């Protein structure tokens, strides 16, 4: 299985290409949907990396993909500017999910 990157910037795309991950750069919602259609049609792709910006700007598209598909696995990654999440987002997520304070 292959990994594929859909990025909103060329820096992340270039870095992942140097690591051997194919991908493309898109900016608009329609471009994102077209790229995702191509990815879903390719049965060799097992992991799709999406920059976090797509999750913030188009949460309806990204969340629906995560719910509807087991394969490929959709993973949001930070870009070169870092993550937009709080430093303790994992602890907060677990606290919210199980109702216990860790």
C-alpha positions, 0 to 999 in steps of 0.5 A: 500500500502507498501513502499519498499527500494532499497539501495546501502548500508546496513546502509540505509537498516538497518535503514529503516528495523528498521522503518518497511520498507522492501527492499534490497541492490544492487550495480550493474546496472543489480541487480538494474534492477532485483530488479525493475522488482520484485517491479513492479510485486508486486502490493501492493508496492505503494512507492519505495525509491531509494538512491540518488546514483542510480540517479547519477550512473544510471540516464537513469534507474531512470528517465525512471521509473519516467516518465513511472509509476504513481504507484508506486511512485519512490522517491530518498532519501539521504543515511547516508552520506547526500544528494549530492544536493546543499543546495538551490536546491529546490529554484534553481529548481523552478527558472529554472522551472518558469523562476523567481528568488525567 
